[in-house]
Amino acid sequence: MSAADEFNHFYPVGTPVLAYPGVRPEDGPDDDTLITRTRTEARVSGSGDDVIWVDGHGAYISLTHVDPVSEEQWRQARIDRDETTASRRAALLDAIRTRPAGWKPERAAFALKRLGFGWVSERTARGDLEALAADGHLAPVTEVVIRHYDLTGGA
């Protein structure tokens, strides 16, 4: 029996999972954790790896990078993530207010690390900048092909 068959035996489509598209947290802080659900049965890929697709992610993820969790663990992980995200974005906005121009994802990630949020990926920092812009706190500025964010006049 393959790992995919065994996974399917115990976990139906829709199972709550924590998924790591890049590396697992214990192997290095190089990616974000997806708090999601399986959207397909596991299967063996063309390369011979046991994989699965999850909600909110376009590519398959190796089963070695997927941890099934209980509904309660899944709900708590989402609450924790939402609280952490709100706190992180508030701290980032405060940092931006002290130096309101030229905020790119790499600068935001570095600032968040200095503010005590540990390692934050540039992808997460970009999402935070985009969310702050969507909320009207920042204005996107594009110079040729490079985008950065500045504080808006109304924030």
Backbone as JSON Lines, residues from 0, in Angstrom:
{"i":0,"aa":"M","n":[0.85,-1.19,0.0],"ca":[0.0,0.0,0.0],"c":[0.89,1.25,0.0]}
{"i":1,"aa":"S","n":[0.63,2.18,-0.89],"ca":[1.42,3.42,-0.96],"c":[1.01,4.36,0.17]}
{"i":2,"aa":"A","n":[1.84,5.36,0.42],"ca":[1.5,6.37,1.44],"c":[0.22,7.11,1.04]}
{"i":3,"aa":"A","n":[0.02,7.31,-0.27],"ca":[-1.2,7.97,-0.74],"c":[-2.43,7.13,-0.41]}
{"i":4,"aa":"D","n":[-2.35,5.82,-0.66],"ca":[-3.48,4.93,-0.35],"c":[-3.76,4.93,1.15]}
{"i":5,"aa":"E","n":[-2.71,4.89,1.94],"ca":[-2.88,4.89,3.4],"c":[-3.5,6.2,3.87]}
{"i":6,"aa":"F","n":[-3.04,7.32,3.32],"ca":[-3.6,8.62,3.67],"c":[-5.08,8.65,3.33]}
{"i":7,"aa":"N","n":[-5.45,8.2,2.14],"ca":[-6.85,8.21,1.71],"c":[-7.71,7.32,2.59]}
{"i":8,"aa":"H","n":[-7.14,6.23,3.1],"ca":[-7.89,5.32,3.98],"c":[-8.31,6.04,5.27]}
{"i":9,"aa":"F","n":[-7.41,6.87,5.8],"ca":[-7.68,7.52,7.08],"c":[-8.26,8.92,6.97]}
{"i":10,"aa":"Y","n":[-8.02,9.6,5.85],"ca":[-8.39,11.02,5.73],"c":[-9.13,11.28,4.43]}
{"i":11,"aa":"P","n":[-10.45,11.52,4.5],"ca":[-11.22,11.8,3.28],"c":[-10.96,13.22,2.76]}
{"i":12,"aa":"V","n":[-11.38,13.47,1.53],"ca":[-11.3,14.82,0.97],"c":[-12.05,15.76,1.91]}
{"i":13,"aa":"G","n":[-11.46,16.91,2.18],"ca":[-12.05,17.88,3.1],"c":[-11.46,17.82,4.5]}
{"i":14,"aa":"T","n":[-10.49,16.95,4.71],"ca":[-9.84,16.84,6.01],"c":[-9.08,18.13,6.32]}
{"i":15,"aa":"P","n":[-9.22,18.66,7.55],"ca":[-8.43,19.84,7.91],"c":[-6.96,19.46,8.05]}
{"i":16,"aa":"V","n":[-6.09,20.31,7.5],"ca":[-4.65,20.04,7.53],"c":[-3.86,21.33,7.71]}
{"i":17,"aa":"L","n":[-2.63,21.16,8.17],"ca":[-1.63,22.21,8.09],"c":[-0.69,21.75,6.98]}
{"i":18,"aa":"A","n":[-0.46,22.61,6.0],"ca":[0.35,22.23,4.84],"c":[1.5,23.21,4.67]}
{"i":19,"aa":"Y","n":[2.62,22.67,4.22],"ca":[3.85,23.45,4.08],"c":[4.34,23.31,2.64]}
{"i":20,"aa":"P","n":[3.99,24.26,1.76],"ca":[4.36,24.14,0.35],"c":[5.86,24.13,0.09]}
{"i":21,"aa":"G","n":[6.64,24.79,0.93],"ca":[8.1,24.84,0.74],"c":[8.76,23.82,1.63]}
{"i":22,"aa":"V","n":[9.18,24.28,2.8],"ca":[9.82,23.39,3.76],"c":[8.99,23.32,5.03]}
{"i":23,"aa":"R","n":[9.15,22.23,5.74],"ca":[8.47,22.08,7.03],"c":[9.11,23.05,8.02]}
{"i":24,"aa":"P","n":[8.35,23.53,9.0],"ca":[8.91,24.5,9.96],"c":[10.15,23.99,10.67]}
{"i":25,"aa":"E","n":[10.22,22.72,10.98],"ca":[11.4,22.2,11.69],"c":[12.64,22.13,10.79]}
{"i":26,"aa":"D","n":[12.44,22.24,9.48],"ca":[13.56,22.19,8.54],"c":[14.06,23.57,8.15]}
{"i":27,"aa":"G","n":[13.37,24.6,8.55],"ca":[13.79,25.97,8.24],"c":[12.6,26.86,8.0]}
{"i":28,"aa":"P","n":[12.72,28.13,8.32],"ca":[11.6,29.07,8.22],"c":[11.47,29.68,6.83]}
{"i":29,"aa":"D","n":[11.42,28.86,5.8],"ca":[11.43,29.41,4.45],"c":[10.07,29.5,3.78]}
{"i":30,"aa":"D","n":[9.02,29.18,4.48],"ca":[7.72,29.26,3.84],"c":[6.65,29.42,4.9]}
{"i":31,"aa":"D","n":[5.46,29.73,4.45],"ca":[4.34,29.91,5.34],"c":[3.6,28.59,5.53]}
{"i":32,"aa":"T","n":[2.85,28.52,6.6],"ca":[1.99,27.39,6.87],"c":[0.6,27.7,6.33]}
{"i":33,"aa":"L","n":[0.04,26.78,5.56],"ca":[-1.33,26.91,5.08],"c":[-2.25,26.2,6.06]}
{"i":34,"aa":"I","n":[-3.26,26.88,6.54],"ca":[-4.28,26.27,7.39],"c":[-5.46,26.05,6.47]}
{"i":35,"aa":"T","n":[-5.64,24.82,6.05],"ca":[-6.52,24.56,4.91],"c":[-7.19,23.2,5.03]}
{"i":36,"aa":"R","n":[-7.75,22.73,3.95],"ca":[-8.38,21.4,3.87],"c":[-7.93,20.73,2.58]}
{"i":37,"aa":"T","n":[-7.93,19.41,2.61],"ca":[-7.6,18.68,1.38],"c":[-8.73,18.88,0.38]}
{"i":38,"aa":"R","n":[-8.38,18.98,-0.9],"ca":[-9.42,19.12,-1.93],"c":[-9.42,17.98,-2.94]}
{"i":39,"aa":"T","n":[-8.46,17.07,-2.8],"ca":[-8.44,15.87,-3.64],"c":[-8.01,14.7,-2.77]}
{"i":40,"aa":"E","n":[-8.15,13.52,-3.32],"ca":[-7.52,12.37,-2.69],"c":[-6.02,12.46,-2.96]}
{"i":41,"aa":"A","n":[-5.25,11.84,-2.08],"ca":[-3.81,11.77,-2.32],"c":[-3.57,10.82,-3.48]}
{"i":42,"aa":"R","n":[-2.48,11.04,-4.2],"ca":[-2.12,10.14,-5.31],"c":[-0.62,10.16,-5.51]}
{"i":43,"aa":"V","n":[-0.15,9.29,-6.33],"ca":[1.26,9.24,-6.66],"c":[1.46,10.08,-7.92]}
{"i":44,"aa":"S","n":[2.38,11.05,-7.83],"ca":[2.63,11.94,-8.97],"c":[3.44,11.21,-10.03]}
{"i":45,"aa":"G","n":[3.59,11.84,-11.17],"ca":[4.38,11.27,-12.26],"c":[5.83,11.01,-11.87]}
{"i":46,"aa":"S","n":[6.32,11.78,-10.9],"ca":[7.7,11.6,-10.45],"c":[7.82,10.54,-9.35]}
{"i":47,"aa":"G","n":[6.67,9.97,-8.97],"ca":[6.68,8.91,-7.96],"c":[6.48,9.39,-6.54]}
{"i":48,"aa":"D","n":[6.24,10.69,-6.33],"ca":[6.01,11.22,-4.99],"c":[4.54,11.11,-4.61]}
{"i":49,"aa":"D","n":[4.27,10.87,-3.33],"ca":[2.9,10.87,-2.82],"c":[2.51,12.32,-2.56]}
{"i":50,"aa":"V","n":[1.41,12.78,-3.19],"ca":[1.05,14.19,-3.16],"c":[-0.46,14.37,-2.97]}
{"i":51,"aa":"I","n":[-0.83,15.62,-2.66],"ca":[-2.24,15.97,-2.52],"c":[-2.41,17.45,-2.86]}
{"i":52,"aa":"W","n":[-3.59,17.85,-3.25],"ca":[-3.93,19.25,-3.48],"c":[-4.76,19.71,-2.29]}
{"i":53,"aa":"V","n":[-4.55,20.98,-1.91],"ca":[-5.3,21.56,-0.8],"c":[-5.98,22.84,-1.25]}
{"i":54,"aa":"D","n":[-7.02,23.24,-0.54],"ca":[-7.71,24.49,-0.85],"c":[-6.76,25.67,-0.73]}
{"i":55,"aa":"G","n":[-6.87,26.61,-1.65],"ca":[-6.1,27.84,-1.58],"c":[-4.68,27.75,-2.07]}
{"i":56,"aa":"H","n":[-4.31,26.64,-2.69],"ca":[-2.96,26.49,-3.22],"c":[-3.07,25.81,-4.58]}
{"i":57,"aa":"G","n":[-2.38,26.34,-5.58],"ca":[-2.55,25.87,-6.94],"c":[-1.8,24.61,-7.33]}
{"i":58,"aa":"A","n":[-0.77,24.26,-6.61],"ca":[0.04,23.1,-6.98],"c":[-0.13,22.0,-5.94]}
{"i":59,"aa":"Y","n":[0.28,20.8,-6.31],"ca":[0.21,19.75,-5.31],"c":[1.3,19.92,-4.28]}
{"i":60,"aa":"I","n":[1.09,19.29,-3.13],"ca":[2.04,19.34,-2.02],"c":[2.36,17.91,-1.62]}
{"i":61,"aa":"S","n":[3.62,17.64,-1.36],"ca":[4.03,16.31,-0.94],"c":[3.34,15.94,0.37]}
{"i":62,"aa":"L","n":[2.94,14.7,0.5],"ca":[2.31,14.26,1.75],"c":[3.23,14.42,2.95]}
{"i":63,"aa":"T","n":[4.53,14.43,2.72],"ca":[5.46,14.65,3.83],"c":[5.37,16.08,4.36]}
{"i":64,"aa":"H","n":[4.67,16.95,3.62],"ca":[4.51,18.36,4.01],"c":[3.06,18.69,4.35]}
{"i":65,"aa":"V","n":[2.3,17.67,4.76],"ca":[0.9,17.84,5.12],"c":[0.65,17.12,6.44]}
{"i":66,"aa":"D","n":[0.1,17.87,7.41],"ca":[-0.24,17.29,8.72],"c":[-1.74,17.37,8.95]}
{"i":67,"aa":"P","n":[-2.44,16.24,8.95],"ca":[-3.86,16.27,9.31],"c":[-4.02,16.71,10.76]}
{"i":68,"aa":"V","n":[-5.05,17.51,11.03],"ca":[-5.33,17.99,12.39],"c":[-6.82,17.84,12.67]}
{"i":69,"aa":"S","n":[-7.18,17.91,13.94],"ca":[-8.6,17.84,14.31],"c":[-9.28,19.16,13.93]}
{"i":70,"aa":"E","n":[-10.6,19.15,13.91],"ca":[-11.35,20.38,13.62],"c":[-11.01,21.46,14.63]}
{"i":71,"aa":"E","n":[-10.89,21.08,15.91],"ca":[-10.58,22.06,16.95],"c":[-9.18,22.63,16.75]}
{"i":72,"aa":"Q","n":[-8.19,21.81,16.44],"ca":[-6.84,22.32,16.18],"c":[-6.84,23.24,14.96]}
{"i":73,"aa":"W","n":[-7.62,22.88,13.94],"ca":[-7.72,23.69,12.73],"c":[-8.32,25.06,13.05]}
{"i":74,"aa":"R","n":[-9.43,25.06,13.81],"ca":[-10.08,26.32,14.18],"c":[-9.14,27.19,15.01]}
{"i":75,"aa":"Q","n":[-8.44,26.58,15.98],"ca":[-7.54,27.35,16.82],"c":[-6.37,27.9,16.01]}
{"i":76,"aa":"A","n":[-5.86,27.14,15.07],"ca":[-4.76,27.62,14.23],"c":[-5.21,28.84,13.42]}
{"i":77,"aa":"R","n":[-6.45,28.81,12.93],"ca":[-6.97,29.96,12.17],"c":[-7.13,31.19,13.07]}
{"i":78,"aa":"I","n":[-7.61,30.99,14.29],"ca":[-7.75,32.1,15.24],"c":[-6.38,32.68,15.56]}
{"i":79,"aa":"D","n":[-5.43,31.79,15.87],"ca":[-4.07,32.24,16.18],"c":[-3.46,33.0,15.02]}
{"i":80,"aa":"R","n":[-3.65,32.46,13.8],"ca":[-3.11,33.12,12.61],"c":[-3.73,34.5,12.43]}
{"i":81,"aa":"D","n":[-5.05,34.6,12.6],"ca":[-5.72,35.89,12.42],"c":[-5.26,36.92,13.45]}
{"i":82,"aa":"E","n":[-5.09,36.48,14.71],"ca":[-4.62,37.39,15.75],"c":[-3.18,37.83,15.48]}
{"i":83,"aa":"T","n":[-2.35,36.89,15.07],"ca":[-0.96,37.2,14.76],"c":[-0.88,38.15,13.57]}
{"i":84,"aa":"T","n":[-1.69,37.89,12.55],"ca":[-1.7,38.73,11.36],"c":[-2.11,40.16,11.72]}
{"i":85,"aa":"A","n":[-3.17,40.31,12.51],"ca":[-3.63,41.65,12.89],"c":[-2.56,42.38,13.7]}
{"i":86,"aa":"S","n":[-1.94,41.69,14.63],"ca":[-0.88,42.28,15.45],"c":[0.33,42.66,14.6]}
{"i":87,"aa":"R","n":[0.72,41.77,13.69],"ca":[1.87,42.02,12.82],"c":[1.61,43.22,11.92]}
{"i":88,"aa":"R","n":[0.42,43.3,11.35],"ca":[0.1,44.42,10.45],"c":[0.03,45.75,11.2]}
{"i":89,"aa":"A","n":[-0.49,45.74,12.43],"ca":[-0.53,46.96,13.24],"c":[0.88,47.43,13.55]}
{"i":90,"aa":"A","n":[1.77,46.51,13.91],"ca":[3.16,46.87,14.21],"c":[3.86,47.39,12.96]}
{"i":91,"aa":"L","n":[3.59,46.77,11.83],"ca":[4.2,47.22,10.57],"c":[3.72,48.63,10.23]}
{"i":92,"aa":"L","n":[2.44,48.9,10.39],"ca":[1.91,50.23,10.09],"c":[2.55,51.27,11.01]}
{"i":93,"aa":"D","n":[2.76,50.94,12.28],"ca":[3.44,51.86,13.19],"c":[4.86,52.15,12.7]}
{"i":94,"aa":"A","n":[5.56,51.1,12.25],"ca":[6.93,51.28,11.73],"c":[6.92,52.15,10.48]}
{"i":95,"aa":"I","n":[5.94,51.94,9.62],"ca":[5.85,52.73,8.39],"c":[5.58,54.19,8.72]}
{"i":96,"aa":"R","n":[4.79,54.44,9.76],"ca":[4.5,55.83,10.13],"c":[5.75,56.58,10.57]}
{"i":97,"aa":"T","n":[6.76,55.88,11.08],"ca":[8.0,56.56,11.49],"c":[8.87,56.91,10.28]}
{"i":98,"aa":"R","n":[8.76,56.13,9.21],"ca":[9.49,56.37,7.95],"c":[8.52,56.04,6.82]}
{"i":99,"aa":"P","n":[7.73,56.99,6.39],"ca":[6.57,56.7,5.54],"c":[6.79,56.39,4.06]}
{"i":100,"aa":"A","n":[8.01,56.35,3.57],"ca":[8.18,56.15,2.12],"c":[9.08,54.96,1.82]}
{"i":101,"aa":"G","n":[8.82,54.34,0.67],"ca":[9.71,53.33,0.12],"c":[9.62,51.94,0.72]}
{"i":102,"aa":"W","n":[8.45,51.51,1.11],"ca":[8.3,50.2,1.77],"c":[8.08,49.09,0.75]}
{"i":103,"aa":"K","n":[9.11,48.26,0.61],"ca":[9.06,47.06,-0.24],"c":[8.97,45.84,0.67]}
{"i":104,"aa":"P","n":[8.57,44.7,0.12],"ca":[8.42,43.5,0.96],"c":[9.67,43.13,1.76]}
{"i":105,"aa":"E","n":[10.85,43.25,1.15],"ca":[12.07,42.87,1.88],"c":[12.32,43.8,3.06]}
{"i":106,"aa":"R","n":[12.03,45.08,2.89],"ca":[12.18,46.03,4.0],"c":[11.17,45.75,5.09]}
{"i":107,"aa":"A","n":[9.93,45.45,4.7],"ca":[8.89,45.13,5.67],"c":[9.24,43.86,6.45]}
{"i":108,"aa":"A","n":[9.74,42.84,5.76],"ca":[10.1,41.59,6.42],"c":[11.21,41.84,7.43]}
{"i":109,"aa":"F","n":[12.21,42.64,7.06],"ca":[13.3,42.96,7.97],"c":[12.79,43.74,9.18]}
{"i":110,"aa":"A","n":[11.92,44.71,8.95],"ca":[11.36,45.5,10.05],"c":[10.57,44.61,11.01]}
{"i":111,"aa":"L","n":[9.8,43.7,10.47],"ca":[9.0,42.81,11.32],"c":[9.9,41.91,12.17]}
{"i":112,"aa":"K","n":[11.0,41.48,11.59],"ca":[11.95,40.68,12.37],"c":[12.5,41.5,13.52]}
{"i":113,"aa":"R","n":[12.89,42.74,13.25],"ca":[13.39,43.64,14.3],"c":[12.33,43.92,15.36]}
{"i":114,"aa":"L","n":[11.07,43.89,14.97],"ca":[9.98,44.16,15.9],"c":[9.59,42.93,16.73]}
{"i":115,"aa":"G","n":[10.29,41.82,16.51],"ca":[10.06,40.64,17.34],"c":[9.13,39.6,16.76]}
{"i":116,"aa":"F","n":[8.83,39.69,15.48],"ca":[7.93,38.71,14.86],"c":[8.67,37.52,14.28]}
{"i":117,"aa":"G","n":[9.95,37.41,14.58],"ca":[10.72,36.28,14.07],"c":[10.93,36.43,12.57]}
{"i":118,"aa":"W","n":[11.2,35.31,11.95],"ca":[11.42,35.33,10.51],"c":[10.07,35.44,9.81]}
{"i":119,"aa":"V","n":[9.93,36.42,8.93],"ca":[8.72,36.62,8.13],"c":[9.14,36.58,6.67]}
{"i":120,"aa":"S","n":[8.47,35.75,5.87],"ca":[8.84,35.67,4.46],"c":[8.48,36.96,3.73]}
{"i":121,"aa":"E","n":[9.17,37.21,2.63],"ca":[8.84,38.37,1.81],"c":[7.43,38.25,1.24]}
{"i":122,"aa":"R","n":[6.98,37.01,1.0],"ca":[5.62,36.81,0.5],"c":[4.6,37.26,1.54]}
{"i":123,"aa":"T","n":[4.84,36.93,2.81],"ca":[3.95,37.36,3.88],"c":[4.0,38.88,4.02]}
{"i":124,"aa":"A","n":[5.21,39.44,3.99],"ca":[5.36,40.89,4.09],"c":[4.65,41.6,2.93]}
{"i":125,"aa":"R","n":[4.75,41.04,1.72],"ca":[4.06,41.62,0.57],"c":[2.54,41.6,0.81]}
{"i":126,"aa":"G","n":[2.04,40.49,1.33],"ca":[0.61,40.39,1.65],"c":[0.19,41.42,2.69]}
{"i":127,"aa":"D","n":[1.05,41.65,3.68],"ca":[0.74,42.66,4.69],"c":[0.7,44.05,4.06]}
{"i":128,"aa":"L","n":[1.67,44.38,3.22],"ca":[1.66,45.68,2.54],"c":[0.42,45.83,1.66]}
{"i":129,"aa":"E","n":[0.08,44.78,0.93],"ca":[-1.11,44.84,0.07],"c":[-2.38,45.01,0.89]}
{"i":130,"aa":"A","n":[-2.47,44.33,2.04],"ca":[-3.64,44.46,2.9],"c":[-3.73,45.87,3.49]}
{"i":131,"aa":"L","n":[-2.61,46.42,3.9],"ca":[-2.61,47.79,4.42],"c":[-2.99,48.78,3.33]}
{"i":132,"aa":"A","n":[-2.58,48.52,2.09],"ca":[-2.99,49.37,0.97],"c":[-4.49,49.23,0.71]}
{"i":133,"aa":"A","n":[-4.98,47.99,0.75],"ca":[-6.41,47.76,0.51],"c":[-7.27,48.43,1.58]}
{"i":134,"aa":"D","n":[-6.72,48.54,2.8],"ca":[-7.45,49.2,3.9],"c":[-7.3,50.72,3.85]}
{"i":135,"aa":"G","n":[-6.56,51.26,2.85],"ca":[-6.42,52.7,2.68],"c":[-5.28,53.33,3.46]}
{"i":136,"aa":"H","n":[-4.44,52.52,4.11],"ca":[-3.33,53.07,4.89],"c":[-2.11,53.39,4.03]}
{"i":137,"aa":"L","n":[-1.94,52.65,2.95],"ca":[-0.77,52.82,2.08],"c":[-1.21,53.07,0.66]}
{"i":138,"aa":"A","n":[-0.35,53.74,-0.09],"ca":[-0.6,53.97,-1.51],"c":[0.49,53.27,-2.31]}
{"i":139,"aa":"P","n":[0.13,52.36,-3.21],"ca":[1.16,51.73,-4.04],"c":[1.8,52.74,-4.98]}
{"i":140,"aa":"V","n":[3.1,52.64,-5.12],"ca":[3.86,53.52,-6.0],"c":[4.67,52.62,-6.92]}
{"i":141,"aa":"T","n":[4.51,52.78,-8.22],"ca":[5.27,51.97,-9.16],"c":[6.28,52.84,-9.88]}
{"i":142,"aa":"E","n":[7.53,52.44,-9.78],"ca":[8.61,53.11,-10.48],"c":[9.16,52.14,-11.5]}
{"i":143,"aa":"V","n":[8.92,52.39,-12.74],"ca":[9.26,51.5,-13.84],"c":[8.58,50.15,-13.58]}
{"i":144,"aa":"V","n":[9.28,49.18,-13.02],"ca":[8.64,47.89,-12.73],"c":[8.73,47.52,-11.26]}
{"i":145,"aa":"I","n":[9.21,48.44,-10.41],"ca":[9.35,48.15,-8.99],"c":[8.26,48.87,-8.23]}
{"i":146,"aa":"R","n":[7.54,48.12,-7.4],"ca":[6.47,48.72,-6.61],"c":[6.93,48.82,-5.17]}
{"i":147,"aa":"H","n":[6.63,49.97,-4.57],"ca":[6.79,50.11,-3.13],"c":[5.55,50.81,-2.61]}
{"i":148,"aa":"Y","n":[5.48,50.99,-1.31],"ca":[4.3,51.57,-0.69],"c":[4.71,52.76,0.18]}
{"i":149,"aa":"D","n":[3.88,53.8,0.16],"ca":[4.08,54.98,1.0],"c":[2.81,55.18,1.82]}
{"i":150,"aa":"L","n":[2.97,55.83,2.95],"ca":[1.83,56.17,3.8],"c":[0.92,57.13,3.06]}
{"i":151,"aa":"T","n":[-0.39,56.94,3.14],"ca":[-1.33,57.86,2.5],"c":[-1.5,59.08,3.38]}
{"i":152,"aa":"G","n":[-2.08,60.11,2.82],"ca":[-2.29,61.35,3.58],"c":[-3.35,61.21,4.66]}
{"i":153,"aa":"G","n":[-4.31,60.27,4.5],"ca":[-5.41,60.16,5.45],"c":[-5.19,59.21,6.61]}
{"i":154,"aa":"A","n":[-4.06,58.53,6.68],"ca":[-3.87,57.53,7.73],"c":[-3.3,58.13,8.99]}
